[in-house]
Every structure is written in C-alpha cells, then in structure tokens.
C-alpha cells in the first residue's frame, strides 16, 4: 500500500508539472502540431518502456495483440488523444494552467455517464449528485469577471471558447477512458497496461493527420515544433512528466491501491497547479478558483468512492 501511495503522489506532482510546462509549449507551438509531436515522442518512449518491462523485441509490440485490442484502444486513442488533447492544448493555451485544470475535473463525470450508457455500469443518485457538485464547482470557479478579464488581457483567445474546448477535452478524456477499458478487457484481458498505452499513443498519433485533413488545417512539418528551443524543452519535459513518469506511476498506483483512493489523490491536480502558479509564477490566487476547485474535487471524490 505504501508503494501505491507514493506512486499516486508522484503521479499527482508529475501531471501537475506537466500541465505547467505544456502551457509554455502550447503558447509558442501550434496546439495541433504540439499534440502530434508530443504523441510521436510519447510513442517512442512508451515503446521502449513496453519492450523493457515485457522483455520483448521491438516488433513484438505490434504482433503480441489481437485486432480487438487495436480496435478499441485505437478508438480510445483517437477520442482521448487525437481529439481530446487537441481541445485540451488549445484550451490550455487560452485559459492557462490554473483555469484549465479546474475545468478538467469534469473528466470523471463524463467517464461515469459513458460507462453507464456503454458498459451498463451503475449510476446511483449519489453519483448524479456528485457530478452535479463537480459541475457547480467548475461553474463557480469560472464565473468571476476577473477570470474573463485576465484571459482577455493575456490575449490568446476567447474565454468562452476556452471553457468550451476545456469541457470538450474533459469529455473526450472520459469517453476515451471508457473505450480503453473495453480494449483492456477484450480477449480475456490478455494485454498489459503498458502495451495498451503504446497502442493508444500510436493510433492517436496517426489520427492527428486524419483530423487535420478533416478540419482542413494547414500542413505543419514536425520540425517546426523544435524551432523555439525553449518551447521544445518544455515539450520534452511535458512528455517526461506525462506518458513516462505520470502514466507509469498511475498504473503502479492503480495496482497497489484501491482505485477510489488512487483517483482521489490524482484528482488534486488543480490545487498543485494553483500552488505552482502562485509560488513559481507569482500569479494571484483567486478565492473563487480555490473554492470552486474544492467543490469540484469533492464531487470527484464522491463519484469514485
């Protein structure tokens, strides 16, 4: 249990720092290009991690699976990583790390609703009340006129658009999690979480090109993501804190802790982000953001327990 608690706390800190450094990258690199390049780096990192942990040769990460795994985990990657993270990086660029992390607490609620519809999971009155509490917390945190003024002054986009994209990103993350569960349970669950992460990242990376064609986005070669050296370093750190340290430690936490305890610890990201933004970047702490985050996280805790 101690190992699980340590892993959950490392995940919390890692994802919080990842949010901060990705903010730096998203304001210097086009969000679509950032998402694609980040996924490519993550594919390489998770491939190495998977081969080391599983004891495989590189080609086995492509052959040691069945089509059901690729179908569901690939679909999860497209929903959660291709679309969801594009929304997430764009909203992060507009809103900043503190605001975006508070809105991101809506992901567990989205997962619960989709799990109820798709997986026939139970959704009690307490769960509905918890989701309502999370929604109210986010609404309270983001309803301040000061927040709108600050976003307008920062000049990266519309406050309303940022909120909508953050909500869309959280919903995609929740839906992607449920679809990933279908992939993990396919074929009697004969796939490791590390291998599943690699598959999600791989298909999500390919999906970024398809999405660009659909939305008629201008082609941006990957090398453009490395022009700004400072932003590139932030991107490297984001990949390190996200899919390498964060995802790995979250899997360890899920293995050695009850899921409810692990999820509760890892849902505290908004508070760590607020603390980092206040101490390191001297950003003012809005009392409505803190209170709203507390209400939203209480809703998450009630939902997962």
C-alpha positions as CSV (number, residue, x, y, z in Angstrom):
1,X,0.0,0.0,0.0
2,X,2.9,2.4,0.8
3,X,4.3,1.9,-2.7
4,X,0.9,2.7,-4.2
5,X,0.5,5.9,-2.1
6,X,4.0,7.0,-3.2
7,X,3.2,6.3,-6.8
8,X,-0.1,8.2,-6.6
9,X,1.6,11.2,-5.1
10,X,4.3,11.1,-7.8
11,X,1.6,10.9,-10.4
12,X,-0.1,13.9,-8.9
13,X,3.0,16.0,-8.9
14,X,4.1,14.8,-12.3
15,X,0.8,15.6,-14.0
16,X,0.7,19.0,-12.3
17,X,4.2,20.0,-13.5
18,X,3.2,18.5,-16.9
19,X,0.3,20.9,-17.1
20,X,2.6,23.9,-16.3
21,X,5.3,23.0,-18.8
22,X,2.8,22.2,-21.6
23,X,1.3,25.7,-21.0
24,X,4.7,27.2,-22.0
25,X,4.9,24.9,-25.1
26,X,1.2,25.5,-26.2
27,X,1.7,29.3,-26.3
28,X,4.7,29.0,-28.6
29,X,3.8,26.0,-30.7
30,X,0.6,25.5,-32.7
31,X,-1.6,23.2,-30.5
32,X,-2.2,20.7,-33.3
33,X,1.5,20.5,-34.1
34,X,2.3,20.3,-30.3
35,X,-0.2,17.4,-29.9
36,X,1.2,15.5,-32.9
37,X,4.9,15.9,-31.9
38,X,4.2,15.1,-28.3
39,X,2.4,11.9,-29.3
40,X,5.3,10.9,-31.6
41,X,7.8,11.4,-28.7
42,X,5.4,9.5,-26.4
43,X,5.1,6.6,-28.9
44,X,8.9,6.2,-28.8
45,X,9.1,6.5,-25.0
46,X,6.3,4.0,-24.4
47,X,7.6,1.6,-27.0
48,X,11.0,1.5,-25.1
49,X,9.2,1.2,-21.8
50,X,7.0,-1.6,-23.0
51,X,9.9,-3.6,-24.5
52,X,11.9,-3.3,-21.3
53,X,9.1,-4.2,-19.0
54,X,7.6,-7.0,-21.1
55,X,11.0,-8.3,-22.2
56,X,10.0,-8.1,-25.9
57,X,11.9,-7.5,-29.1
58,X,10.6,-4.2,-30.7
59,X,8.5,-5.9,-33.4
60,X,6.6,-7.8,-30.7
61,X,4.8,-4.7,-29.6
62,X,3.0,-4.8,-32.9
63,X,2.4,-8.5,-33.1
64,X,1.6,-9.5,-29.5
65,X,-2.0,-8.4,-29.7
66,X,-5.3,-9.2,-31.4
67,X,-7.5,-7.0,-33.6
68,X,-10.0,-6.2,-30.7
69,X,-7.2,-4.6,-28.8
70,X,-6.2,-2.4,-31.8
71,X,-9.9,-1.5,-32.5
72,X,-10.9,-0.4,-29.0
73,X,-7.6,1.0,-27.8
74,X,-7.1,2.7,-31.2
75,X,-10.6,4.3,-31.0
76,X,-9.8,5.4,-27.4
77,X,-6.6,7.0,-28.7
78,X,-8.4,8.9,-31.4
79,X,-11.1,10.1,-29.0
80,X,-8.9,10.9,-26.0
81,X,-5.6,11.8,-27.5
82,X,-6.2,13.0,-31.1
83,X,-9.4,15.0,-30.4
84,X,-9.4,15.4,-26.6
85,X,-5.8,16.6,-26.3
86,X,-6.2,18.9,-29.2
87,X,-9.1,20.5,-27.4
88,X,-7.0,20.3,-24.2
89,X,-3.9,22.0,-25.5
90,X,-6.0,24.7,-27.3
91,X,-7.9,25.5,-24.1
92,X,-4.7,25.4,-22.1
93,X,-3.2,28.0,-24.5
94,X,-6.3,30.2,-24.0
95,X,-7.1,29.7,-20.3
96,X,-3.8,29.0,-18.7
97,X,-2.9,26.0,-16.5
98,X,-4.9,27.0,-13.4
99,X,-8.2,27.5,-15.1
100,X,-7.9,24.6,-17.5
101,X,-7.0,22.2,-14.7
102,X,-10.2,23.1,-12.7
103,X,-12.4,22.5,-15.8
104,X,-10.5,19.2,-16.3
105,X,-12.1,17.8,-13.2
106,X,-15.2,17.1,-15.3
107,X,-13.5,14.1,-17.0
108,X,-14.5,11.5,-14.3
109,X,-18.1,12.7,-14.6
110,X,-18.0,12.2,-18.4
111,X,-16.5,8.7,-17.9
112,X,-19.3,7.8,-15.4
113,X,-22.0,8.8,-17.9
114,X,-20.5,7.0,-20.8
115,X,-19.8,4.0,-18.6
116,X,-23.5,3.9,-17.6
117,X,-24.6,4.0,-21.3
118,X,-21.9,1.8,-22.9
119,X,-20.8,-0.6,-20.2
120,X,-24.1,-0.8,-18.3
121,X,-22.3,0.4,-15.1
122,X,-24.3,1.5,-12.1
123,X,-25.1,5.2,-11.8
124,X,-26.7,6.0,-8.4
125,X,-28.4,9.1,-7.1
126,X,-25.2,9.8,-5.1
127,X,-23.2,9.6,-8.4
128,X,-25.6,12.0,-10.1
129,X,-25.3,14.4,-7.1
130,X,-21.6,14.1,-7.2
131,X,-21.5,15.0,-10.9
132,X,-23.8,17.9,-10.3
133,X,-21.5,19.1,-7.5
134,X,-18.5,19.0,-9.8
135,X,-20.4,21.0,-12.4
136,X,-21.4,23.6,-9.9
137,X,-17.8,23.8,-8.6
138,X,-16.4,24.5,-12.1
139,X,-19.2,27.0,-12.8
140,X,-18.5,28.8,-9.6
141,X,-14.7,28.9,-10.2
142,X,-15.1,30.2,-13.8
143,X,-17.9,32.7,-13.2
144,X,-15.7,35.5,-11.9
145,X,-15.5,38.7,-14.1
146,X,-11.8,38.8,-13.1
147,X,-11.1,35.5,-14.8
148,X,-12.7,36.8,-18.1
149,X,-10.6,40.0,-17.8
150,X,-7.4,38.1,-17.2
151,X,-7.9,35.8,-20.2
152,X,-8.8,38.8,-22.4
153,X,-5.6,40.6,-21.2
154,X,-3.4,37.5,-21.9
155,X,-4.7,37.6,-25.5
156,X,-4.7,34.0,-26.6
157,X,-8.4,33.6,-27.4
158,X,-11.9,33.9,-26.2
159,X,-12.7,33.0,-22.6
160,X,-16.0,31.3,-23.7
161,X,-14.2,29.3,-26.4
162,X,-11.5,28.2,-23.9
163,X,-14.1,27.0,-21.5
164,X,-16.0,25.1,-24.2
165,X,-12.8,23.5,-25.5
166,X,-11.8,22.5,-22.0
167,X,-15.1,20.9,-21.4
168,X,-14.9,19.1,-24.7
169,X,-11.4,17.9,-23.9
170,X,-12.5,16.6,-20.5
171,X,-15.5,14.8,-22.1
172,X,-13.2,13.2,-24.7
173,X,-10.8,12.1,-21.9
174,X,-13.7,10.5,-20.0
175,X,-15.1,8.8,-23.1
176,X,-11.6,7.7,-24.2
177,X,-11.1,6.1,-20.7
178,X,-14.3,4.0,-21.0
179,X,-13.4,2.9,-24.6
180,X,-9.9,2.0,-23.4
181,X,-11.5,-0.2,-20.7
182,X,-13.2,-2.2,-23.5
183,X,-9.8,-2.7,-25.1
184,X,-8.2,-3.8,-21.9
185,X,-10.9,-6.3,-21.2
186,X,-11.0,-7.7,-24.7
187,X,-9.7,-11.2,-25.3
188,X,-9.9,-12.0,-21.6
189,X,-7.7,-9.0,-20.8
190,X,-4.6,-10.5,-22.3
191,X,-2.7,-7.2,-22.7
192,X,-0.6,-5.2,-20.3
193,X,-1.5,-1.6,-19.5
194,X,1.9,-0.5,-20.8
195,X,1.3,-2.2,-24.1
196,X,-2.2,-0.7,-24.2
197,X,-0.7,2.8,-23.6
198,X,1.7,2.3,-26.6
199,X,-1.3,1.3,-28.8
200,X,-3.4,4.3,-27.8
201,X,-0.5,6.7,-28.4
202,X,0.4,5.1,-31.8
203,X,-3.2,5.3,-33.2
204,X,-3.7,8.7,-31.7
205,X,-0.6,10.0,-33.5
206,X,-1.8,8.7,-36.9
207,X,-5.2,10.2,-36.1
208,X,-3.7,13.7,-35.9
209,X,-3.1,13.6,-39.6
210,X,-6.6,12.4,-40.4
211,X,-8.1,15.1,-38.1
212,X,-6.0,17.8,-39.9
213,X,-7.4,16.7,-43.3
214,X,-11.0,16.7,-41.9
215,X,-10.6,20.2,-40.4
216,X,-8.5,21.4,-43.4
217,X,-5.7,22.6,-41.2
218,X,-2.5,23.8,-43.0
219,X,0.3,21.2,-43.0
220,X,2.9,21.9,-40.4
221,X,6.1,19.8,-40.6
222,X,7.2,18.3,-37.3
223,X,10.5,20.2,-37.4
224,X,8.6,23.5,-36.7
225,X,7.9,22.2,-33.2
226,X,11.6,22.3,-32.5
227,X,12.4,25.8,-33.8
228,X,11.7,27.5,-30.5
229,X,14.3,25.8,-28.3
230,X,12.7,26.9,-25.0
231,X,9.2,25.7,-26.1
232,X,10.8,22.4,-27.3
233,X,12.4,21.9,-23.9
234,X,9.0,22.4,-22.3
235,X,7.5,19.9,-24.7
236,X,10.2,17.3,-23.7
237,X,9.5,17.9,-20.1
238,X,5.8,17.5,-20.7
239,X,6.4,14.1,-22.3
240,X,8.6,13.1,-19.4
241,X,6.1,14.1,-16.8
242,X,3.1,12.8,-18.7
243,X,3.4,9.4,-20.5
244,X,6.7,8.4,-19.0
245,X,6.5,9.2,-15.3
246,X,2.9,10.1,-14.8
247,X,1.3,7.2,-16.7
248,X,3.7,4.7,-15.3
249,X,3.2,5.7,-11.7
250,X,-0.6,5.9,-12.2
251,X,-0.5,2.3,-13.3
252,X,1.5,1.3,-10.2
253,X,-0.9,3.3,-8.0
254,X,-3.9,1.5,-9.6
255,X,-2.2,-1.8,-9.0
256,X,-1.3,-1.4,-5.3
257,X,-4.2,0.9,-4.2
258,X,-8.0,0.8,-4.3
259,X,-9.0,2.7,-7.5
260,X,-11.1,5.1,-5.4
261,X,-8.1,6.1,-3.3
262,X,-5.7,6.4,-6.3
263,X,-8.3,8.5,-8.2
264,X,-8.9,10.8,-5.2
265,X,-5.2,11.6,-4.8
266,X,-4.7,12.1,-8.5
267,X,-7.8,14.4,-8.8
268,X,-6.0,17.0,-6.7
269,X,-4.1,18.3,-9.7
270,X,-5.9,21.7,-9.7
271,X,-4.6,22.5,-6.2
272,X,-1.0,21.6,-7.0
273,X,-1.2,23.7,-10.2
274,X,-2.6,26.7,-8.3
275,X,0.2,26.4,-5.8
276,X,2.9,26.2,-8.5
277,X,1.4,29.1,-10.4
278,X,1.3,31.2,-7.3
279,X,4.7,30.4,-5.9
280,X,6.8,30.0,-9.1
281,X,5.0,32.3,-11.5
282,X,3.6,34.8,-8.9
283,X,0.1,34.5,-10.3
284,X,-2.6,35.8,-7.9
285,X,-4.7,33.2,-6.2
286,X,-8.4,33.8,-6.9
287,X,-10.5,32.7,-4.0
288,X,-13.4,31.7,-6.3
289,X,-11.0,29.3,-8.1
290,X,-9.9,27.7,-4.9
291,X,-13.4,27.3,-3.6
292,X,-14.7,26.1,-6.9
293,X,-11.8,23.6,-7.2
294,X,-12.6,22.3,-3.7
295,X,-16.3,21.8,-4.6
296,X,-15.4,20.1,-7.9
297,X,-12.9,17.8,-6.4
298,X,-15.3,16.8,-3.6
299,X,-17.7,15.8,-6.4
300,X,-14.9,13.7,-7.9
301,X,-14.2,12.0,-4.6
302,X,-17.9,11.2,-4.0
303,X,-18.1,9.9,-7.6
304,X,-15.2,7.5,-7.3
305,X,-15.9,6.2,-3.8
